[in-house]
Amino acid sequence: MTEPTLSFAEALKFWFKLGCISFGGPAGQIAIMHRELVEQKRWISEKRFLHALNYCMLLPGPEAQQLATYIGWLLHRTRGGVAAGALFVLPSLLILIALSWVYVAFGNVPWVAGLLYGIKPAVAALVVQAVHRIGSKTLKKPATAPVLWAIAASSFIAIYAFAVPFPAIVLAAGLIGWLGARWAPGQFTGGSGHGAAKASYGPALIDDDTPTPAHARFSKIRLLQVLAVGALLWLLPMAALVATSGWHGTLAAMGWFFSKAALLTFGGAYAVLPYVYQGAVTQFGWLSGTQMIDGLALGETTPGPLIMVVAFVGFVGGWGKAVLGPDALFLGAALAATVVTWFTFLPSFIFILAGGPLVESTHGKLQFTAPLTAITAAVVGVIASLALFFIAHIAIRSGTSGIFPANIDWAALLLALAAGVALIRYKMGVIRVIVLCALAGWALRVLGWGG
């Protein structure tokens, strides 16, 4: 294959632009890349784009960021993949560090608190929308896929009623899917792919019949090299954190915890949020449940993958724990946000650069896709538990407890209902819904109606 007639500098400009405009969650981000790369710039054909996307869907991690990494890698080798993936994340990290500082420094200012009061119901509605979106793609009618529905219901009960760790749910679902591929394959053909190419937009730089470039072909030596470099990029920062703060120090604990979280993000950010909540709020106490919801709200308003909410978790945790001392709260918090982001996204780069040539050929084979389908069904139940938690959290007025009419925040519930209808029924954009809810929350607080 001849090298792509596309300069690395031109590609860099686009990847930076993408990182600044990638709003709307994975669906919106993938749509932006399709419009820009397939329809307009013609850097890659429709079929090759979908082929890359379906591979990324088999991996844990943010599929839109991985797709950008994959295409950058096809175009300009390893440096192209690293640049595309990093620039997809970097603008969001910088924006979230700034917003997180405003939050911890001025979050109690009345007008800021009013905006956040309105955003929280929107976040609850967004989680409900995620249940609807993923469930409608994964779960067929109960009569035709009872096993998937049973997995979804069981995962909901396990995590909500019994606080079963999210990794255990993922492993159990994957095992059921692996066994199901042998004994009941018809139950595990639920759709998680993006279909086939439906349009042609003319010749592309990487076209349907363009041979796989040499650097994208499988090689044992190259695989070992990438894995070795990836291991060093994990070990060296972790060793530095342990050396400076000890294994039980906040930064080292964050690095280890989010390394595990990065391997569990099947089904998108909403799927791993219960695990992050269990660890960051319940186990380590880096932030409160209310702050977690606020962080998700801020994450929804910034470009980049939604899993970037972990940067907020790191910032607030680093600020609260004063990881660099009380005289350097901002620097410590910014360092914590950067550490969390590094360990969260490093596996995604390794998956693409090392596993792309190896795993791509397995797409479409039931023995590989059945466990993913079962895990995605479990994810539906897990996200439903998260939605119920968020709704319960906004429903009870601050400073009260118990389910009594006087304690219920009816204004917040009505805002959540309106946001849900706007998102699911009328397909309104996420940013627009959040802005409208924020303004409504501010107005309610001004009028004294917000709980």
PyMOL commands that set and color helices and strands:
alter all, ss='L'
color gray80, all
select helices_A, chain A and resi 8-21+25-40+46-57+63-106+110-138+146-161+166-183+185-188+214-216+220-245+250-262+269-283+289-300+306-321+326-362+366-395+405-407+410-425+430-447
alter helices_A, ss='H'
color red, helices_A
deselect
rebuild
show_as cartoon
